Amino acid sequence: MRLFSMKADKEVILRDRFQMSQYIISTANLISHRVTIYFGIPIFILCVIGEFLNIIVFLSLKTFRQNSCAFYLTIMAMISIGYLFTDLLKFIMMMDMIFIGHNNQDFIV
């Protein structure tokens, strides 16, 4: 009889550990989604503003227009703006859709 009780106790412990690990994973997932949404949007906006300022500076000052390195930095700023609008914005919106879907259970990803 004692052997059966020990086996049942082990099953309860394993079940409790599994439920606790599921809780930790879901909490970490929720935190990562919120960080991506709430910090991703300001980072996106600040980066776009910064890259436009880079382009303005590199194209407006005569010192930079005569330097070949400034040409590459200007092209890099333009490519960076393209990356921000295609990849980073898409990633933030995708995380937002997943987050909304988990809260409302209406949208399944």
Biopython code that builds the backbone (N, CA, C, O; Angstrom):
import numpy as np
from Bio.PDB.StructureBuilder import StructureBuilder

atoms = [
    (1, "MET", "N", (0.814, -1.183, 0.000)),
    (1, "MET", "CA", (0.000, 0.000, 0.000)),
    (1, "MET", "C", (0.867, 1.259, 0.000)),
    (1, "MET", "O", (0.521, 2.246, -0.649)),
    (2, "ARG", "N", (1.967, 1.235, 0.706)),
    (2, "ARG", "CA", (2.872, 2.383, 0.787)),
    (2, "ARG", "C", (3.517, 2.663, -0.576)),
    (2, "ARG", "O", (3.737, 3.823, -0.926)),
    (3, "LEU", "N", (3.820, 1.618, -1.341)),
    (3, "LEU", "CA", (4.423, 1.764, -2.651)),
    (3, "LEU", "C", (3.479, 2.513, -3.599)),
    (3, "LEU", "O", (3.915, 3.366, -4.372)),
    (4, "PHE", "N", (2.204, 2.192, -3.533)),
    (4, "PHE", "CA", (1.227, 2.881, -4.373)),
    (4, "PHE", "C", (1.123, 4.359, -3.995)),
    (4, "PHE", "O", (0.983, 5.215, -4.867)),
    (5, "SER", "N", (1.191, 4.653, -2.716)),
    (5, "SER", "CA", (1.117, 6.030, -2.240)),
    (5, "SER", "C", (2.322, 6.840, -2.714)),
    (5, "SER", "O", (2.172, 8.006, -3.081)),
    (6, "MET", "N", (3.512, 6.243, -2.711)),
    (6, "MET", "CA", (4.711, 6.953, -3.166)),
    (6, "MET", "C", (4.627, 7.238, -4.662)),
    (6, "MET", "O", (5.032, 8.306, -5.120)),
    (7, "LYS", "N", (4.102, 6.283, -5.415)),
    (7, "LYS", "CA", (3.960, 6.476, -6.854)),
    (7, "LYS", "C", (2.952, 7.590, -7.154)),
    (7, "LYS", "O", (3.176, 8.404, -8.050)),
    (8, "ALA", "N", (1.858, 7.627, -6.418)),
    (8, "ALA", "CA", (0.867, 8.673, -6.607)),
    (8, "ALA", "C", (1.446, 10.038, -6.237)),
    (8, "ALA", "O", (1.166, 11.034, -6.904)),
    (9, "ASP", "N", (2.256, 10.085, -5.170)),
    (9, "ASP", "CA", (2.894, 11.345, -4.772)),
    (9, "ASP", "C", (3.841, 11.850, -5.851)),
    (9, "ASP", "O", (3.895, 13.051, -6.116)),
    (10, "LYS", "N", (4.585, 10.945, -6.475)),
    (10, "LYS", "CA", (5.499, 11.349, -7.545)),
    (10, "LYS", "C", (4.731, 11.893, -8.741)),
    (10, "LYS", "O", (5.166, 12.857, -9.372)),
    (11, "GLU", "N", (3.599, 11.288, -9.056)),
    (11, "GLU", "CA", (2.795, 11.772, -10.171)),
    (11, "GLU", "C", (2.248, 13.162, -9.886)),
    (11, "GLU", "O", (2.203, 14.008, -10.779)),
    (12, "VAL", "N", (1.833, 13.401, -8.651)),
    (12, "VAL", "CA", (1.331, 14.724, -8.273)),
    (12, "VAL", "C", (2.446, 15.758, -8.371)),
    (12, "VAL", "O", (2.218, 16.863, -8.862)),
    (13, "ILE", "N", (3.637, 15.419, -7.917)),
    (13, "ILE", "CA", (4.776, 16.331, -7.972)),
    (13, "ILE", "C", (5.132, 16.647, -9.422)),
    (13, "ILE", "O", (5.377, 17.804, -9.762)),
    (14, "LEU", "N", (5.162, 15.626, -10.275)),
    (14, "LEU", "CA", (5.474, 15.851, -11.678)),
    (14, "LEU", "C", (4.411, 16.716, -12.359)),
    (14, "LEU", "O", (4.730, 17.580, -13.176)),
    (15, "ARG", "N", (3.144, 16.469, -12.011)),
    (15, "ARG", "CA", (2.071, 17.264, -12.595)),
    (15, "ARG", "C", (2.179, 18.726, -12.144)),
    (15, "ARG", "O", (1.987, 19.639, -12.947)),
    (16, "ASP", "N", (2.487, 18.945, -10.865)),
    (16, "ASP", "CA", (2.636, 20.308, -10.361)),
    (16, "ASP", "C", (3.827, 21.015, -11.015)),
    (16, "ASP", "O", (3.741, 22.200, -11.335)),
    (17, "ARG", "N", (4.927, 20.300, -11.213)),
    (17, "ARG", "CA", (6.100, 20.896, -11.870)),
    (17, "ARG", "C", (5.778, 21.253, -13.320)),
    (17, "ARG", "O", (6.208, 22.295, -13.816)),
    (18, "PHE", "N", (5.029, 20.397, -13.991)),
    (18, "PHE", "CA", (4.656, 20.657, -15.379)),
    (18, "PHE", "C", (3.766, 21.899, -15.464)),
    (18, "PHE", "O", (3.954, 22.741, -16.342)),
    (19, "GLN", "N", (2.802, 22.010, -14.556)),
    (19, "GLN", "CA", (1.925, 23.175, -14.557)),
    (19, "GLN", "C", (2.709, 24.445, -14.240)),
    (19, "GLN", "O", (2.440, 25.492, -14.828)),
    (20, "MET", "N", (3.670, 24.374, -13.327)),
    (20, "MET", "CA", (4.479, 25.534, -12.979)),
    (20, "MET", "C", (5.365, 25.944, -14.153)),
    (20, "MET", "O", (5.535, 27.135, -14.415)),
    (21, "SER", "N", (5.927, 24.968, -14.858)),
    (21, "SER", "CA", (6.760, 25.313, -16.007)),
    (21, "SER", "C", (5.921, 25.914, -17.129)),
    (21, "SER", "O", (6.386, 26.814, -17.828)),
    (22, "GLN", "N", (4.704, 25.436, -17.312)),
    (22, "GLN", "CA", (3.813, 26.044, -18.303)),
    (22, "GLN", "C", (3.491, 27.483, -17.927)),
    (22, "GLN", "O", (3.435, 28.354, -18.796)),
    (23, "TYR", "N", (3.281, 27.737, -16.650)),
    (23, "TYR", "CA", (2.999, 29.091, -16.184)),
    (23, "TYR", "C", (4.194, 30.012, -16.428)),
    (23, "TYR", "O", (4.019, 31.145, -16.877)),
    (24, "ILE", "N", (5.392, 29.541, -16.139)),
    (24, "ILE", "CA", (6.597, 30.341, -16.342)),
    (24, "ILE", "C", (6.800, 30.637, -17.823)),
    (24, "ILE", "O", (7.132, 31.765, -18.188)),
    (25, "ILE", "N", (6.606, 29.646, -18.672)),
    (25, "ILE", "CA", (6.771, 29.839, -20.115)),
    (25, "ILE", "C", (5.743, 30.824, -20.652)),
    (25, "ILE", "O", (6.087, 31.701, -21.444)),
    (26, "SER", "N", (4.497, 30.698, -20.238)),
    (26, "SER", "CA", (3.470, 31.623, -20.735)),
    (26, "SER", "C", (3.706, 33.040, -20.223)),
    (26, "SER", "O", (3.440, 34.004, -20.941)),
    (27, "THR", "N", (4.200, 33.182, -18.992)),
    (27, "THR", "CA", (4.518, 34.507, -18.461)),
    (27, "THR", "C", (5.683, 35.126, -19.220)),
    (27, "THR", "O", (5.632, 36.307, -19.565)),
    (28, "ALA", "N", (6.720, 34.361, -19.484)),
    (28, "ALA", "CA", (7.864, 34.873, -20.242)),
    (28, "ALA", "C", (7.455, 35.249, -21.662)),
    (28, "ALA", "O", (7.931, 36.247, -22.203)),
    (29, "ASN", "N", (6.589, 34.467, -22.257)),
    (29, "ASN", "CA", (6.089, 34.758, -23.603)),
    (29, "ASN", "C", (5.291, 36.065, -23.611)),
    (29, "ASN", "O", (5.446, 36.883, -24.518)),
    (30, "LEU", "N", (4.445, 36.258, -22.611)),
    (30, "LEU", "CA", (3.658, 37.483, -22.504)),
    (30, "LEU", "C", (4.562, 38.707, -22.319)),
    (30, "LEU", "O", (4.331, 39.749, -22.932)),
    (31, "ILE", "N", (5.577, 38.582, -21.484)),
    (31, "ILE", "CA", (6.512, 39.688, -21.257)),
    (31, "ILE", "C", (7.265, 40.029, -22.534)),
    (31, "ILE", "O", (7.434, 41.207, -22.851)),
    (32, "SER", "N", (7.719, 39.025, -23.271)),
    (32, "SER", "CA", (8.458, 39.301, -24.508)),
    (32, "SER", "C", (7.574, 39.974, -25.550)),
    (32, "SER", "O", (8.041, 40.845, -26.284)),
    (33, "HIS", "N", (6.305, 39.584, -25.626)),
    (33, "HIS", "CA", (5.389, 40.237, -26.568)),
    (33, "HIS", "C", (5.172, 41.698, -26.196)),
    (33, "HIS", "O", (5.198, 42.575, -27.059)),
    (34, "ARG", "N", (4.959, 41.954, -24.917)),
    (34, "ARG", "CA", (4.721, 43.339, -24.491)),
    (34, "ARG", "C", (5.958, 44.209, -24.682)),
    (34, "ARG", "O", (5.840, 45.366, -25.088)),
    (35, "VAL", "N", (7.132, 43.675, -24.399)),
    (35, "VAL", "CA", (8.368, 44.443, -24.610)),
    (35, "VAL", "C", (8.539, 44.762, -26.091)),
    (35, "VAL", "O", (8.920, 45.877, -26.448)),
    (36, "THR", "N", (8.261, 43.801, -26.943)),
    (36, "THR", "CA", (8.384, 44.027, -28.389)),
    (36, "THR", "C", (7.416, 45.101, -28.861)),
    (36, "THR", "O", (7.785, 45.955, -29.667)),
    (37, "ILE", "N", (6.197, 45.069, -28.376)),
    (37, "ILE", "CA", (5.202, 46.040, -28.821)),
    (37, "ILE", "C", (5.500, 47.425, -28.256)),
    (37, "ILE", "O", (5.556, 48.401, -29.003)),
    (38, "TYR", "N", (5.691, 47.516, -26.938)),
    (38, "TYR", "CA", (5.788, 48.824, -26.307)),
    (38, "TYR", "C", (7.147, 49.493, -26.484)),
    (38, "TYR", "O", (7.223, 50.722, -26.480)),
    (39, "PHE", "N", (8.214, 48.725, -26.638)),
    (39, "PHE", "CA", (9.518, 49.329, -26.890)),
    (39, "PHE", "C", (9.854, 49.347, -28.372)),
    (39, "PHE", "O", (10.674, 50.155, -28.807)),
    (40, "GLY", "N", (9.245, 48.482, -29.142)),
    (40, "GLY", "CA", (9.546, 48.411, -30.569)),
    (40, "GLY", "C", (9.051, 49.614, -31.342)),
    (40, "GLY", "O", (9.735, 50.091, -32.248)),
    (41, "ILE", "N", (7.889, 50.107, -31.006)),
    (41, "ILE", "CA", (7.321, 51.243, -31.732)),
    (41, "ILE", "C", (8.128, 52.523, -31.494)),
    (41, "ILE", "O", (8.448, 53.207, -32.466)),
    (42, "PRO", "N", (8.476, 52.884, -30.236)),
    (42, "PRO", "CA", (9.322, 54.074, -30.059)),
    (42, "PRO", "C", (10.699, 53.923, -30.695)),
    (42, "PRO", "O", (11.238, 54.887, -31.239)),
    (43, "ILE", "N", (11.268, 52.735, -30.632)),
    (43, "ILE", "CA", (12.569, 52.515, -31.275)),
    (43, "ILE", "C", (12.436, 52.691, -32.781)),
    (43, "ILE", "O", (13.306, 53.293, -33.410)),
    (44, "PHE", "N", (11.377, 52.183, -33.359)),
    (44, "PHE", "CA", (11.140, 52.344, -34.795)),
    (44, "PHE", "C", (11.048, 53.817, -35.167)),
    (44, "PHE", "O", (11.689, 54.259, -36.121)),
    (45, "ILE", "N", (10.252, 54.579, -34.420)),
    (45, "ILE", "CA", (10.055, 55.999, -34.729)),
    (45, "ILE", "C", (11.364, 56.773, -34.575)),
    (45, "ILE", "O", (11.713, 57.576, -35.440)),
    (46, "LEU", "N", (12.082, 56.539, -33.490)),
    (46, "LEU", "CA", (13.348, 57.248, -33.273)),
    (46, "LEU", "C", (14.395, 56.892, -34.328)),
    (46, "LEU", "O", (15.160, 57.755, -34.757)),
    (47, "CYS", "N", (14.431, 55.643, -34.741)),
    (47, "CYS", "CA", (15.399, 55.232, -35.771)),
    (47, "CYS", "C", (15.091, 55.867, -37.121)),
    (47, "CYS", "O", (16.002, 56.295, -37.828)),
    (48, "VAL", "N", (13.815, 55.930, -37.480)),
    (48, "VAL", "CA", (13.455, 56.563, -38.754)),
    (48, "VAL", "C", (13.822, 58.047, -38.727)),
    (48, "VAL", "O", (14.373, 58.560, -39.701)),
    (49, "ILE", "N", (13.526, 58.739, -37.630)),
    (49, "ILE", "CA", (13.896, 60.150, -37.505)),
    (49, "ILE", "C", (15.410, 60.318, -37.594)),
    (49, "ILE", "O", (15.897, 61.213, -38.286)),
    (50, "GLY", "N", (16.154, 59.461, -36.898)),
    (50, "GLY", "CA", (17.612, 59.540, -36.932)),
    (50, "GLY", "C", (18.196, 59.306, -38.312)),
    (50, "GLY", "O", (19.137, 59.990, -38.716)),
    (51, "GLU", "N", (17.646, 58.349, -39.035)),
    (51, "GLU", "CA", (18.160, 58.077, -40.378)),
    (51, "GLU", "C", (17.844, 59.212, -41.347)),
    (51, "GLU", "O", (18.663, 59.542, -42.206)),
    (52, "PHE", "N", (16.649, 59.817, -41.213)),
    (52, "PHE", "CA", (16.347, 60.977, -42.057)),
    (52, "PHE", "C", (17.285, 62.142, -41.728)),
    (52, "PHE", "O", (17.713, 62.865, -42.628)),
    (53, "LEU", "N", (17.601, 62.325, -40.456)),
    (53, "LEU", "CA", (18.555, 63.374, -40.090)),
    (53, "LEU", "C", (19.942, 63.078, -40.667)),
    (53, "LEU", "O", (20.632, 63.997, -41.109)),
    (54, "ASN", "N", (20.353, 61.826, -40.669)),
    (54, "ASN", "CA", (21.626, 61.449, -41.296)),
    (54, "ASN", "C", (21.641, 61.827, -42.774)),
    (54, "ASN", "O", (22.615, 62.394, -43.270)),
    (55, "ILE", "N", (20.562, 61.511, -43.463)),
    (55, "ILE", "CA", (20.493, 61.826, -44.897)),
    (55, "ILE", "C", (20.549, 63.335, -45.114)),
    (55, "ILE", "O", (21.252, 63.812, -46.005)),
    (56, "ILE", "N", (19.810, 64.084, -44.300)),
    (56, "ILE", "CA", (19.817, 65.540, -44.451)),
    (56, "ILE", "C", (21.212, 66.106, -44.219)),
    (56, "ILE", "O", (21.669, 66.958, -44.980)),
    (57, "VAL", "N", (21.889, 65.641, -43.181)),
    (57, "VAL", "CA", (23.232, 66.147, -42.878)),
    (57, "VAL", "C", (24.215, 65.780, -43.978)),
    (57, "VAL", "O", (24.995, 66.628, -44.412)),
    (58, "PHE", "N", (24.194, 64.556, -44.431)),
    (58, "PHE", "CA", (25.172, 64.120, -45.432)),
    (58, "PHE", "C", (24.921, 64.738, -46.802)),
    (58, "PHE", "O", (25.854, 64.871, -47.594)),
    (59, "LEU", "N", (23.682, 65.116, -47.095)),
    (59, "LEU", "CA", (23.399, 65.720, -48.393)),
    (59, "LEU", "C", (23.463, 67.249, -48.374)),
    (59, "LEU", "O", (23.626, 67.866, -49.427)),
    (60, "SER", "N", (23.340, 67.865, -47.212)),
    (60, "SER", "CA", (23.269, 69.324, -47.178)),
    (60, "SER", "C", (24.633, 70.003, -47.010)),
    (60, "SER", "O", (24.864, 71.063, -47.592)),
    (61, "LEU", "N", (25.524, 69.421, -46.238)),
    (61, "LEU", "CA", (26.820, 70.053, -46.002)),
    (61, "LEU", "C", (27.778, 69.767, -47.157)),
    (61, "LEU", "O", (27.898, 68.631, -47.615)),
    (62, "LYS", "N", (28.450, 70.807, -47.612)),
    (62, "LYS", "CA", (29.354, 70.670, -48.753)),
    (62, "LYS", "C", (30.545, 69.773, -48.415)),
    (62, "LYS", "O", (31.053, 69.056, -49.277)),
    (63, "THR", "N", (30.981, 69.817, -47.172)),
    (63, "THR", "CA", (32.111, 68.977, -46.741)),
    (63, "THR", "C", (31.792, 67.499, -46.949)),
    (63, "THR", "O", (32.637, 66.732, -47.409)),
    (64, "PHE", "N", (30.575, 67.111, -46.609)),
    (64, "PHE", "CA", (30.194, 65.711, -46.745)),
    (64, "PHE", "C", (29.898, 65.332, -48.198)),
    (64, "PHE", "O", (30.105, 64.181, -48.584)),
    (65, "ARG", "N", (29.423, 66.270, -48.998)),
    (65, "ARG", "CA", (29.129, 65.961, -50.402)),
    (65, "ARG", "C", (30.394, 65.667, -51.201)),
    (65, "ARG", "O", (30.340, 64.949, -52.199)),
    (66, "GLN", "N", (31.526, 66.213, -50.775)),
    (66, "GLN", "CA", (32.789, 66.003, -51.493)),
    (66, "GLN", "C", (33.527, 64.759, -51.006)),
    (66, "GLN", "O", (34.487, 64.320, -51.640)),
    (67, "ASN", "N", (33.099, 64.202, -49.914)),
    (67, "ASN", "CA", (33.770, 63.043, -49.334)),
    (67, "ASN", "C", (33.113, 61.760, -49.861)),
    (67, "ASN", "O", (31.889, 61.632, -49.846)),
    (68, "SER", "N", (33.928, 60.822, -50.320)),
    (68, "SER", "CA", (33.375, 59.571, -50.850)),
    (68, "SER", "C", (32.783, 58.700, -49.741)),
    (68, "SER", "O", (31.842, 57.944, -49.984)),
    (69, "CYS", "N", (33.317, 58.799, -48.553)),
    (69, "CYS", "CA", (32.788, 58.016, -47.435)),
    (69, "CYS", "C", (31.367, 58.465, -47.090)),
    (69, "CYS", "O", (30.531, 57.637, -46.729)),
    (70, "ALA", "N", (31.089, 59.752, -47.197)),
    (70, "ALA", "CA", (29.749, 60.269, -46.900)),
    (70, "ALA", "C", (28.725, 59.719, -47.894)),
    (70, "ALA", "O", (27.560, 59.532, -47.542)),
    (71, "PHE", "N", (29.149, 59.460, -49.118)),
    (71, "PHE", "CA", (28.249, 58.860, -50.098)),
    (71, "PHE", "C", (27.792, 57.483, -49.627)),
    (71, "PHE", "O", (26.609, 57.155, -49.714)),
    (72, "TYR", "N", (28.725, 56.683, -49.133)),
    (72, "TYR", "CA", (28.384, 55.343, -48.644)),
    (72, "TYR", "C", (27.512, 55.422, -47.391)),
    (72, "TYR", "O", (26.603, 54.610, -47.215)),
    (73, "LEU", "N", (27.784, 56.386, -46.530)),
    (73, "LEU", "CA", (26.965, 56.544, -45.330)),
    (73, "LEU", "C", (25.542, 56.981, -45.685)),
    (73, "LEU", "O", (24.586, 56.567, -45.029)),
    (74, "THR", "N", (25.399, 57.811, -46.715)),
    (74, "THR", "CA", (24.069, 58.222, -47.168)),
    (74, "THR", "C", (23.296, 57.034, -47.727)),
    (74, "THR", "O", (22.118, 56.850, -47.421)),
    (75, "ILE", "N", (23.961, 56.237, -48.540)),
    (75, "ILE", "CA", (23.313, 55.026, -49.090)),
    (75, "ILE", "C", (22.945, 54.073, -47.954)),
    (75, "ILE", "O", (21.872, 53.469, -47.967)),
    (76, "MET", "N", (23.836, 53.940, -46.971)),
    (76, "MET", "CA", (23.548, 53.064, -45.839)),
    (76, "MET", "C", (22.323, 53.563, -45.063)),
    (76, "MET", "O", (21.509, 52.753, -44.619)),
    (77, "ALA", "N", (22.183, 54.879, -44.894)),
    (77, "ALA", "CA", (21.022, 55.435, -44.198)),
    (77, "ALA", "C", (19.745, 55.147, -44.974)),
    (77, "ALA", "O", (18.714, 54.838, -44.375)),
    (78, "MET", "N", (19.799, 55.245, -46.287)),
    (78, "MET", "CA", (18.612, 54.949, -47.108)),
    (78, "MET", "C", (18.223, 53.473, -47.016)),
    (78, "MET", "O", (17.044, 53.137, -46.912)),
    (79, "ILE", "N", (19.209, 52.615, -47.056)),
    (79, "ILE", "CA", (18.941, 51.179, -46.937)),
    (79, "ILE", "C", (18.401, 50.848, -45.546)),
    (79, "ILE", "O", (17.528, 49.993, -45.398)),
    (80, "SER", "N", (18.924, 51.525, -44.541)),
    (80, "SER", "CA", (18.458, 51.300, -43.173)),
    (80, "SER", "C", (16.998, 51.714, -43.016)),
    (80, "SER", "O", (16.238, 51.035, -42.325)),
    (81, "ILE", "N", (16.599, 52.805, -43.639)),
    (81, "ILE", "CA", (15.193, 53.211, -43.600)),
    (81, "ILE", "C", (14.324, 52.150, -44.284)),
    (81, "ILE", "O", (13.245, 51.816, -43.795)),
    (82, "GLY", "N", (14.794, 51.632, -45.400)),
    (82, "GLY", "CA", (14.057, 50.561, -46.070)),
    (82, "GLY", "C", (13.920, 49.332, -45.193)),
    (82, "GLY", "O", (12.861, 48.706, -45.151)),
    (83, "TYR", "N", (14.999, 48.984, -44.489)),
    (83, "TYR", "CA", (14.942, 47.839, -43.571)),
    (83, "TYR", "C", (13.942, 48.091, -42.455)),
    (83, "TYR", "O", (13.166, 47.204, -42.098)),
    (84, "LEU", "N", (13.960, 49.294, -41.905)),
    (84, "LEU", "CA", (13.046, 49.605, -40.805)),
    (84, "LEU", "C", (11.591, 49.459, -41.239)),
    (84, "LEU", "O", (10.771, 48.917, -40.498)),
    (85, "PHE", "N", (11.274, 49.938, -42.430)),
    (85, "PHE", "CA", (9.888, 49.876, -42.874)),
    (85, "PHE", "C", (9.471, 48.479, -43.323)),
    (85, "PHE", "O", (8.299, 48.123, -43.200)),
    (86, "THR", "N", (10.388, 47.692, -43.833)),
    (86, "THR", "CA", (9.988, 46.369, -44.318)),
    (86, "THR", "C", (10.049, 45.304, -43.232)),
    (86, "THR", "O", (9.095, 44.545, -43.058)),
    (87, "ASP", "N", (11.146, 45.238, -42.508)),
    (87, "ASP", "CA", (11.318, 44.129, -41.569)),
    (87, "ASP", "C", (10.908, 44.458, -40.134)),
    (87, "ASP", "O", (10.143, 43.708, -39.527)),
    (88, "LEU", "N", (11.400, 45.557, -39.590)),
    (88, "LEU", "CA", (11.116, 45.860, -38.191)),
    (88, "LEU", "C", (9.643, 46.174, -37.974)),
    (88, "LEU", "O", (9.043, 45.688, -37.016)),
    (89, "LEU", "N", (9.066, 46.964, -38.835)),
    (89, "LEU", "CA", (7.647, 47.299, -38.692)),
    (89, "LEU", "C", (6.776, 46.054, -38.861)),
    (89, "LEU", "O", (5.786, 45.882, -38.150)),
    (90, "LYS", "N", (7.146, 45.193, -39.797)),
    (90, "LYS", "CA", (6.403, 43.942, -39.996)),
    (90, "LYS", "C", (6.498, 43.059, -38.750)),
    (90, "LYS", "O", (5.510, 42.443, -38.350)),
    (91, "PHE", "N", (7.677, 42.996, -38.137)),
    (91, "PHE", "CA", (7.859, 42.185, -36.932)),
    (91, "PHE", "C", (7.034, 42.727, -35.773)),
    (91, "PHE", "O", (6.413, 41.956, -35.042)),
    (92, "ILE", "N", (7.021, 44.048, -35.597)),
    (92, "ILE", "CA", (6.237, 44.645, -34.513)),
    (92, "ILE", "C", (4.751, 44.382, -34.728)),
    (92, "ILE", "O", (4.037, 44.040, -33.786)),
    (93, "MET", "N", (4.290, 44.541, -35.951)),
    (93, "MET", "CA", (2.875, 44.306, -36.233)),
    (93, "MET", "C", (2.508, 42.837, -36.067)),
    (93, "MET", "O", (1.409, 42.518, -35.614)),
    (94, "MET", "N", (3.419, 41.946, -36.432)),
    (94, "MET", "CA", (3.163, 40.526, -36.268)),
    (94, "MET", "C", (3.040, 40.178, -34.780)),
    (94, "MET", "O", (2.153, 39.418, -34.391)),
    (95, "MET", "N", (3.926, 40.732, -33.952)),
    (95, "MET", "CA", (3.849, 40.486, -32.516)),
    (95, "MET", "C", (2.566, 41.057, -31.936)),
    (95, "MET", "O", (1.980, 40.471, -31.026)),
    (96, "ASP", "N", (2.126, 42.196, -32.457)),
    (96, "ASP", "CA", (0.887, 42.801, -32.000)),
    (96, "ASP", "C", (-0.298, 41.909, -32.342)),
    (96, "ASP", "O", (-1.206, 41.755, -31.526)),
    (97, "MET", "N", (-0.306, 41.326, -33.521)),
    (97, "MET", "CA", (-1.400, 40.434, -33.914)),
    (97, "MET", "C", (-1.427, 39.183, -33.042)),
    (97, "MET", "O", (-2.498, 38.726, -32.644)),
    (98, "ILE", "N", (-0.266, 38.635, -32.748)),
    (98, "ILE", "CA", (-0.206, 37.448, -31.893)),
    (98, "ILE", "C", (-0.693, 37.790, -30.502)),
    (98, "ILE", "O", (-1.433, 37.018, -29.892)),
    (99, "PHE", "N", (-0.277, 38.956, -29.989)),
    (99, "PHE", "CA", (-0.671, 39.378, -28.650)),
    (99, "PHE", "C", (-2.176, 39.601, -28.565)),
    (99, "PHE", "O", (-2.811, 39.176, -27.600)),
    (100, "ILE", "N", (-2.751, 40.260, -29.563)),
    (100, "ILE", "CA", (-4.192, 40.486, -29.587)),
    (100, "ILE", "C", (-4.925, 39.155, -29.695)),
    (100, "ILE", "O", (-5.957, 38.958, -29.054)),
    (101, "GLY", "N", (-4.398, 38.248, -30.498)),
    (101, "GLY", "CA", (-5.029, 36.947, -30.669)),
    (101, "GLY", "C", (-5.073, 36.138, -29.397)),
    (101, "GLY", "O", (-6.053, 35.438, -29.141)),
    (102, "HIS", "N", (-4.014, 36.223, -28.582)),
    (102, "HIS", "CA", (-4.012, 35.465, -27.330)),
    (102, "HIS", "C", (-4.946, 36.079, -26.302)),
    (102, "HIS", "O", (-5.504, 35.364, -25.471)),
    (103, "ASN", "N", (-5.121, 37.384, -26.346)),
    (103, "ASN", "CA", (-6.007, 38.018, -25.369)),
    (103, "ASN", "C", (-7.463, 37.829, -25.721)),
    (103, "ASN", "O", (-8.266, 37.525, -24.839)),
    (104, "ASN", "N", (-7.835, 37.999, -26.980)),
    (104, "ASN", "CA", (-9.241, 37.944, -27.361)),
    (104, "ASN", "C", (-9.697, 36.559, -27.796)),
    (104, "ASN", "O", (-10.892, 36.265, -27.769)),
    (105, "GLN", "N", (-8.773, 35.718, -28.190)),
    (105, "GLN", "CA", (-9.075, 34.384, -28.706)),
    (105, "GLN", "C", (-9.924, 34.441, -29.966)),
    (105, "GLN", "O", (-10.524, 33.436, -30.348)),
    (106, "ASP", "N", (-9.985, 35.607, -30.625)),
    (106, "ASP", "CA", (-10.725, 35.733, -31.865)),
    (106, "ASP", "C", (-9.824, 35.524, -33.073)),
    (106, "ASP", "O", (-10.251, 35.004, -34.104)),
    (107, "PHE", "N", (-8.593, 35.931, -32.929)),
    (107, "PHE", "CA", (-7.624, 35.891, -34.026)),
    (107, "PHE", "C", (-6.644, 34.752, -33.770)),
    (107, "PHE", "O", (-5.930, 34.766, -32.768)),
    (108, "ILE", "N", (-6.602, 33.787, -34.645)),
    (108, "ILE", "CA", (-5.733, 32.626, -34.463)),
    (108, "ILE", "C", (-4.567, 32.732, -35.429)),
    (108, "ILE", "O", (-4.759, 32.881, -36.635)),
    (109, "VAL", "N", (-3.356, 32.655, -34.890)),
    (109, "VAL", "CA", (-2.143, 32.745, -35.711)),
    (109, "VAL", "C", (-1.571, 31.362, -35.838)),
    (109, "VAL", "O", (-0.542, 31.177, -36.488)),
]
sb = StructureBuilder()
sb.init_structure("model")
sb.init_model(0)
sb.init_chain("A")
sb.init_seg("    ")
for serial, (resi, resn, name, xyz) in enumerate(atoms, 1):
    if name == "N":
        sb.init_residue(resn, " ", resi, " ")
    sb.init_atom(name, np.array(xyz, "f"), 0.0, 1.0, " ", f" {name:<3s}", serial, name[0])
structure = sb.get_structure()
